[in-house]
Amino acid sequence: MTITIALAGKGGVGKTTVSGMVIKWLVQNQPESILAIDADPSSNLNMVLGLDLEWTVGDIREDMLGQVKSSLLGGGAAMGALPGGINKRDYLEYHVQSALAEGSRFDLIAMGRGEGQGCYCAVNHNLREVIDGMSKHYAYVVIDNEAGMEHLSRRTTRDVQHLLIVSDPTRRGLVAAQRIADMRKELDIRIENAYLILNRLPGEMPADLKSFIEKMDVPLLGTIPADAELTSFEFSGKPLVDLPDESPVYQAVAEMMVKILN
C-alpha cells in the first residue's frame, strides 16, 4: 500500500523545507521507492532537493491544449485531435512520465502553474488519473501542498495517511494552521492522521504559545528550531537535503518521522 504524506501551511512558514527533510529521512531509512509531488505553484521543492526541472504538469497541459487548438483550426475532430492521431490520455501519460525529475532513490513531479483561459475540465481529469495512477507504483508519496490543499481535494484517490500542517511560531501562522486543520473535515478526502509541526522556534516555547497550541484541534507532532546553518544553505544555493545528518533541523524532522512511521 502506498503511504501518502501531505504537507500544508500558509506561505513562508518553511513547509517546503520540511518536505525536503521528510524526503531525506525516507531516502535514508526506507528501502522502498519515493515520489515527491510539488503541488505549490509558488514553491521550489526541486531546489530544496537539488534537481533541475524541464517540464511541469502545467506546461504539459498548456502544450497539449495548444496542439488541440491548432488541430481544430486545421479541421481536426471535435474536442481536437493531436498530430499523428495520438490518444490524449496516452499523450499525457507519456509526457508526465518524461517530466519526472530523478533523484537518488526518489522521483519528483511538479504541478506548476494554474489553469489559464479556456476549458480544462477533461484535461485536468485525465491528468489527475495519470498522476494518481503513477503514484500507486511508489511506496511513499510526499506532497508539498499549497495552503488551500486544492491538489488534495482534486485527487481521484482519496486517502492520505499523514497530513503535516506546518506553522511558524506566530499567531497568524497558527490561525492559518487551524483553518487548514478545519478544512480537512470539509474535503472529500480520508485523512487518517493530522499533526501540527511548529517550525523555526527560537529557543524554549513561550507559555502563551504553548497554551494556544493546546487549544487547537490538531495535536503537536514536534518543533523545529531556528537554525543559522539552514539559512546559510538557503543563501548559498546549496540543496537543503545536503544538510548534515547532525543538523538540528533534520534531527527534529527525523524524530517526528520515527513517531508516525515506526
BATOR-22483 format. One record per residue (C-alpha): residue number from 1; z, x, y. Coordinates in nm, 4 decimals. Each point is the difference from the previous one (the first is absolute). Layout:
   i        z        x        y
 NUM        Z        X        Y
...
//
This chain:
   i        z        x        y
   1   0.0000   0.0000   0.0000
   2  -0.0835   0.1194   0.3484
   3   0.3026   0.0510   0.2245
   4  -0.0818  -0.0847   0.3625
   5   0.2106   0.1503   0.2790
   6  -0.0826  -0.1431   0.3424
   7   0.1292   0.1366   0.3295
   8   0.0207  -0.1973   0.3223
   9   0.1546   0.0360   0.3437
  10  -0.0911  -0.0197   0.3648
  11  -0.2189   0.2706   0.1492
  12   0.1572   0.3360   0.0720
  13   0.2974  -0.0150  -0.2375
  14  -0.1363   0.2657  -0.2376
  15  -0.1262  -0.2331  -0.2707
  16  -0.3005   0.2176  -0.0810
  17   0.2217   0.3081  -0.0278
  18   0.2228  -0.1832  -0.2486
  19  -0.3118  -0.1091  -0.1921
  20  -0.1020   0.3647  -0.0275
  21   0.3423   0.1008  -0.1301
  22  -0.0095  -0.2819  -0.2570
  23  -0.3361   0.1277  -0.1263
  24   0.1277   0.3601  -0.0026
  25   0.2946  -0.1076  -0.2178
  26  -0.2204  -0.1975  -0.2391
  27  -0.2354   0.2966  -0.0423
  28   0.2929   0.2287  -0.0806
  29   0.1954  -0.2349  -0.2240
  30  -0.2378  -0.2442  -0.1673
  31  -0.2822   0.1094  -0.2325
  32  -0.2123  -0.3121   0.0505
  33  -0.2835  -0.0652   0.2463
  34   0.0662  -0.1003   0.3622
  35  -0.2105  -0.1926   0.2519
  36   0.0877   0.0103   0.3702
  37  -0.1385  -0.2801   0.2190
  38   0.0030   0.0506   0.3763
  39  -0.0001  -0.3607   0.1204
  40   0.1080   0.0728   0.3584
  41  -0.3044   0.0474   0.2294
  42   0.2131   0.2009   0.2447
  43   0.1572   0.2350  -0.2541
  44  -0.1223   0.3329  -0.1342
  45   0.1277   0.0186  -0.3548
  46  -0.2834   0.2359  -0.0907
  47   0.1303   0.2559   0.2525
  48   0.3517  -0.0277  -0.1437
  49  -0.1469   0.0600  -0.3458
  50  -0.2350   0.2786   0.1113
  51  -0.3223  -0.1824  -0.0910
  52  -0.3290  -0.0537   0.1810
  53  -0.1502  -0.3482   0.0164
  54  -0.3738  -0.0604   0.0196
  55  -0.0019  -0.3786  -0.0435
  56   0.2464  -0.2832   0.0361
  57  -0.0245  -0.3463  -0.1504
  58  -0.0766  -0.1301   0.3493
  59  -0.2970   0.2374   0.0238
  60  -0.1295  -0.1198  -0.3376
  61   0.0276  -0.3637   0.1067
  62  -0.1842   0.0587   0.3260
  63  -0.2707   0.2035  -0.1697
  64  -0.0628  -0.2660  -0.2610
  65  -0.0124  -0.2807   0.2548
  66  -0.2413   0.2047   0.2069
  67  -0.2298   0.0345  -0.2998
  68   0.0255  -0.3731  -0.0741
  69  -0.0977  -0.0851   0.3588
  70  -0.2965   0.2386  -0.0160
  71  -0.1094  -0.1610  -0.3249
  72   0.0230  -0.3487   0.1518
  73  -0.2168   0.1064   0.2922
  74  -0.2502   0.1331  -0.2526
  75  -0.0068  -0.3256  -0.1964
  76   0.2794   0.0612  -0.2512
  77   0.1654  -0.2746  -0.1992
  78   0.2639  -0.2327   0.1396
  79   0.3315   0.1797   0.0480
  80  -0.2073   0.3185   0.0219
  81  -0.1255   0.2343  -0.2664
  82   0.0656   0.3718  -0.0139
  83  -0.2903   0.2457  -0.0194
  84  -0.1175   0.0517  -0.3556
  85   0.1582  -0.3266  -0.1136
  86   0.3465   0.1537  -0.0419
  87   0.2728  -0.2513  -0.0772
  88   0.2487  -0.0162   0.2906
  89   0.3031   0.0261  -0.2264
  90  -0.1445   0.3060  -0.1740
  91  -0.0858   0.1523   0.3383
  92   0.3564  -0.0452   0.1257
  93   0.1567   0.1297  -0.3202
  94  -0.2174   0.3123  -0.0005
  95   0.0718   0.0830   0.3647
  96   0.3739  -0.0701  -0.0215
  97   0.0183   0.2391  -0.2967
  98  -0.2046   0.2538   0.1991
  99   0.2366  -0.0366   0.2980
 100   0.3028   0.1128  -0.2027
 101   0.1477   0.3230   0.1337
 102   0.1372   0.2028  -0.2897
 103   0.3238   0.1929   0.0340
 104   0.2186   0.1828  -0.2484
 105   0.0669  -0.2721  -0.2612
 106  -0.0537  -0.2849   0.2463
 107  -0.2876  -0.1823   0.1670
 108  -0.0143  -0.1542   0.3474
 109  -0.1993  -0.2948   0.1305
 110   0.0195  -0.0964   0.3695
 111  -0.0612  -0.3580   0.1126
 112  -0.1060   0.1109   0.3495
 113  -0.1022  -0.2233   0.2866
 114   0.0401  -0.3739   0.0078
 115  -0.2732  -0.2566  -0.0062
 116  -0.2681  -0.0159   0.2690
 117  -0.2127  -0.2970   0.0983
 118  -0.1669  -0.2136  -0.2634
 119   0.0892  -0.1493  -0.3369
 120   0.2066   0.2305  -0.2181
 121   0.1560  -0.2476  -0.2413
 122  -0.2186   0.0624  -0.3052
 123  -0.0099   0.3764   0.0541
 124   0.3761   0.0249   0.0483
 125   0.0667  -0.2054  -0.3123
 126  -0.2207   0.2321  -0.2032
 127   0.1649   0.3054   0.1543
 128   0.3462  -0.1321  -0.0851
 129  -0.1037  -0.0550  -0.3598
 130  -0.1551   0.3470  -0.0221
 131   0.3060   0.1774   0.1443
 132   0.2507  -0.2037  -0.1987
 133  -0.2025   0.0529  -0.3173
 134  -0.0091   0.3731   0.0670
 135   0.3763   0.0041   0.0630
 136   0.0688  -0.1230  -0.3523
 137  -0.1245   0.3314  -0.1386
 138   0.2862   0.1897   0.1704
 139   0.3626   0.0139  -0.1096
 140   0.1233   0.0024   0.3609
 141  -0.1511  -0.1484   0.3158
 142   0.1562   0.0936   0.3356
 143  -0.1123  -0.2188   0.2917
 144   0.0607   0.1072   0.3601
 145  -0.0169  -0.3373   0.1773
 146  -0.0319  -0.1185   0.3539
 147   0.3085  -0.1766   0.1388
 148  -0.1393  -0.3464  -0.0721
 149  -0.0689   0.0821  -0.3665
 150  -0.3439  -0.1627   0.0259
 151  -0.1369   0.2148  -0.2807
 152   0.2722  -0.1175  -0.2371
 153  -0.0572  -0.3642   0.0920
 154  -0.3724   0.0321  -0.0762
 155   0.0285   0.1661  -0.3405
 156  -0.1316  -0.1844  -0.3025
 157   0.2819   0.1520  -0.2078
 158   0.3287  -0.1307   0.1289
 159   0.2669   0.2264  -0.1489
 160   0.1868   0.2668   0.1949
 161   0.2881   0.1670  -0.1797
 162   0.1574   0.1778   0.2982
 163  -0.0390  -0.0774   0.3709
 164   0.1443   0.2790   0.2160
 165   0.0553  -0.1120   0.3603
 166   0.0311   0.3001   0.2304
 167   0.1822  -0.0081   0.3344
 168   0.1210   0.2529   0.2514
 169   0.3671  -0.0201   0.1103
 170  -0.0702  -0.2397   0.2892
 171   0.0677  -0.3686   0.0456
 172  -0.3708  -0.0666   0.0593
 173  -0.0928   0.1769  -0.3207
 174   0.2608  -0.1880  -0.2014
 175  -0.0956  -0.3373   0.1485
 176  -0.3608   0.0702  -0.1006
 177   0.1200   0.1019  -0.3474
 178   0.1887  -0.3280  -0.0368
 179  -0.3101  -0.1949   0.1020
 180  -0.1991   0.1819  -0.2675
 181   0.2759  -0.0742  -0.2538
 182  -0.0186  -0.3691   0.0964
 183  -0.3800   0.0055  -0.0202
 184   0.0077   0.0964  -0.3668
 185   0.1349  -0.3474  -0.0817
 186  -0.2915  -0.1689   0.1770
 187  -0.2820   0.1969  -0.1623
 188  -0.1537  -0.0969  -0.3314
 189   0.1200   0.3244  -0.1577
 190   0.2581   0.0639  -0.2697
 191   0.2149   0.2824   0.1360
 192   0.2562   0.1015  -0.2579
 193   0.2122   0.2272   0.2217
 194   0.0184   0.0568   0.3760
 195   0.1969   0.2799   0.1653
 196   0.0651   0.1371   0.3467
 197  -0.0480   0.3705   0.0746
 198   0.1499   0.1361   0.3219
 199  -0.2085   0.2906   0.1241
 200   0.0723   0.2790   0.2535
 201   0.3748  -0.0510   0.0051
 202   0.1552   0.2671   0.2280
 203   0.3315   0.0768  -0.1690
 204   0.2516  -0.2570  -0.1183
 205  -0.0805  -0.3698   0.0211
 206   0.1767  -0.1654   0.2977
 207   0.2363  -0.2846  -0.0865
 208  -0.1960  -0.2618   0.1947
 209  -0.3227   0.1015  -0.1748
 210   0.1693  -0.0205  -0.3386
 211   0.1381  -0.3427   0.0863
 212  -0.3456  -0.1232   0.1047
 213  -0.1585   0.1217  -0.3259
 214   0.2708  -0.1594  -0.2137
 215  -0.0931  -0.3406   0.1456
 216  -0.3694   0.0383  -0.0839
 217  -0.1584  -0.1896  -0.2875
 218  -0.1254   0.3195  -0.1668
 219   0.2147   0.2724  -0.1590
 220   0.0032   0.3539   0.1373
 221  -0.1602   0.2333  -0.2543
 222   0.0789   0.3178   0.1912
 223  -0.0330   0.2002   0.3207
 224  -0.2298   0.2864   0.0974
 225   0.1306   0.2550   0.2507
 226  -0.1841   0.1049   0.3130
 227  -0.1520   0.3382  -0.0818
 228  -0.1415   0.2688   0.2282
 229  -0.2025   0.1596  -0.2816
 230  -0.1922  -0.3215  -0.0573
 231  -0.0742  -0.0242   0.3734
 232  -0.1269   0.3585  -0.0082
 233  -0.2265  -0.0838  -0.2953
 234  -0.1460  -0.2974   0.1850
 235  -0.0842   0.2039   0.3103
 236  -0.1469   0.2858  -0.2032
 237  -0.2342  -0.2332  -0.1872
 238   0.1385   0.0950  -0.3412
 239  -0.0007  -0.2782  -0.2619
 240   0.3505  -0.1416  -0.0268
 241  -0.0203   0.0033  -0.3806
 242   0.0202   0.3792   0.0333
 243   0.3573  -0.0273   0.1275
 244   0.2228   0.2104  -0.2274
 245   0.1884  -0.1827  -0.2718
 246   0.3292   0.0909   0.1669
 247  -0.1042  -0.1858   0.3169
 248   0.2732  -0.2542   0.0858
 249  -0.2704  -0.2612   0.0640
 250  -0.1530   0.0457  -0.3442
 251   0.3395   0.0215  -0.1694
 252   0.1066  -0.3296   0.1600
 253  -0.3146  -0.1787  -0.1193
 254   0.0323   0.1601  -0.3453
 255   0.3498  -0.1438  -0.0391
 256  -0.1297  -0.3463   0.0886
 257  -0.2869   0.0258  -0.2480
 258   0.2423   0.0930  -0.2773
 259   0.2034  -0.3101   0.0857
 260  -0.2891  -0.2435  -0.0260
 261  -0.2043   0.1560  -0.2816
 262   0.2460   0.1863  -0.2217
//
